[in-house]
Amino acid sequence: MSTNPRTPSRKLLLIEPDGLVRSTVASVCRDLQLARVRQITSVVMGVQWLKTGKPDGLLISLTEGDASLAFLTRLREGGLRCDPALPVAVMAREANPELVARLKELDVRRFLLQPFKLRDVIHTVEQLWPAQELMGV
């Protein structure tokens, strides 16, 4: 069995309740070979998946409010079975200065404001990993 040389090696965990948003992000990542996407519908299911899965990055919706922020806090504190320094991007419908400050504290690399354009998704995922990490340097 041969593998497709164009298959992306990065694994992105996507936590998003909205099926249309999930499928759009996943298909863009797949079609442009940006990352292999594991689609999860909630933070609770994300915690369950992390018991066996190991992502290279996380794109999480903040629609679950405090539960989403608690998940990110737990991740950064090493309370999940993945790298606490995992590259993270978030999606939200709105932001205020307090939220932005909290996301900076949680070392969120990228912020995607919804509704978004496909090019915004592409840019967000591409910028999740610095060029040196992509080249294995």
C-alpha positions in Angstrom: 0.0 0.0 0.0 1.5 3.3 -1.0 0.9 6.6 0.6 0.0 9.8 -1.2 3.1 12.1 -1.1 0.7 15.0 -0.9 -1.1 13.8 2.2 -0.5 16.4 4.9 1.5 15.2 7.9 0.0 17.7 10.4 -3.0 16.6 12.4 -5.4 19.3 13.4 -8.0 18.8 16.1 -11.1 20.9 15.2 -13.6 21.4 18.0 -16.7 23.1 16.6 -20.4 22.4 17.3 -21.7 23.7 13.9 -21.5 20.9 11.3 -21.4 23.3 8.3 -18.4 25.2 9.8 -16.7 21.9 10.7 -17.1 20.4 7.2 -16.0 23.7 5.5 -12.8 23.9 7.5 -12.1 20.2 7.1 -12.7 20.2 3.3 -10.5 23.3 2.8 -7.7 21.7 4.8 -8.1 18.5 2.9 -8.3 20.0 -0.5 -5.3 22.2 0.0 -3.3 19.6 1.9 -2.9 21.9 4.9 -3.6 19.3 7.6 -5.5 16.1 8.4 -8.5 17.3 10.4 -10.2 15.3 13.2 -13.7 16.9 13.6 -15.1 17.0 17.2 -18.4 18.6 18.1 -17.8 19.6 21.8 -15.1 20.2 24.4 -16.3 17.2 26.3 -15.8 15.0 23.2 -12.4 16.7 22.6 -11.2 15.7 26.1 -12.3 12.1 25.3 -10.6 12.0 22.0 -7.3 13.3 23.5 -7.2 10.2 25.7 -6.0 8.3 22.6 -5.4 10.9 19.9 -2.4 13.2 19.5 -2.9 16.3 17.4 -0.2 18.7 16.1 -2.5 21.7 16.5 -6.0 22.7 17.7 -8.6 24.9 16.2 -11.4 25.4 18.7 -14.7 27.4 18.6 -15.5 29.5 21.6 -19.2 28.9 21.2 -19.2 26.8 24.4 -18.0 29.9 26.3 -16.4 29.2 29.7 -16.1 25.5 28.8 -13.9 26.3 25.8 -11.7 28.6 27.9 -11.5 26.0 30.7 -10.4 23.4 28.1 -7.7 25.8 26.9 -6.6 26.5 30.5 -6.5 22.8 31.2 -4.4 22.2 28.1 -1.9 24.9 28.9 -1.6 23.6 32.5 -0.7 20.1 31.2 -4.0 18.5 32.3 -4.7 16.9 29.0 -2.8 14.0 27.3 -1.1 16.2 24.7 1.7 18.8 24.5 0.8 21.8 26.7 2.5 24.0 24.1 0.2 22.7 21.3 -0.3 25.4 18.7 -3.9 26.8 19.1 -6.2 28.9 17.0 -9.7 29.9 18.1 -12.9 30.9 16.3 -15.4 33.2 17.8 -18.3 35.4 16.6 -17.2 38.4 18.7 -14.4 39.5 20.9 -13.9 42.1 23.6 -10.6 43.3 25.1 -11.0 40.9 28.1 -11.3 37.9 25.9 -8.4 38.9 23.7 -6.2 39.4 26.8 -7.3 36.0 28.1 -6.5 34.3 24.8 -3.0 35.9 24.9 -2.5 34.5 28.4 -3.4 31.1 27.0 -0.8 31.5 24.2 -3.4 31.3 21.4 -1.5 31.8 18.1 -4.4 32.8 15.8 -7.9 34.2 16.1 -10.5 33.7 13.4 -13.5 36.0 13.6 -16.8 34.4 12.4 -18.3 34.7 9.9 -15.1 34.1 8.0 -14.0 33.8 4.4 -12.3 30.7 3.2 -9.0 32.6 2.7 -9.2 33.5 6.4 -9.4 29.8 7.3 -6.5 29.0 5.0 -4.3 31.8 6.4 -5.2 30.8 10.0 -4.2 27.1 9.5 -1.1 28.0 7.5 0.1 30.3 10.2 -0.6 27.9 13.1 2.8 26.4 12.6 5.9 28.5 12.0 7.8 27.7 8.8 10.7 26.2 10.8 8.3 23.7 12.4 6.8 22.7 9.0 10.3 22.1 7.5 11.3 20.0 10.5 14.1 22.4 11.6 
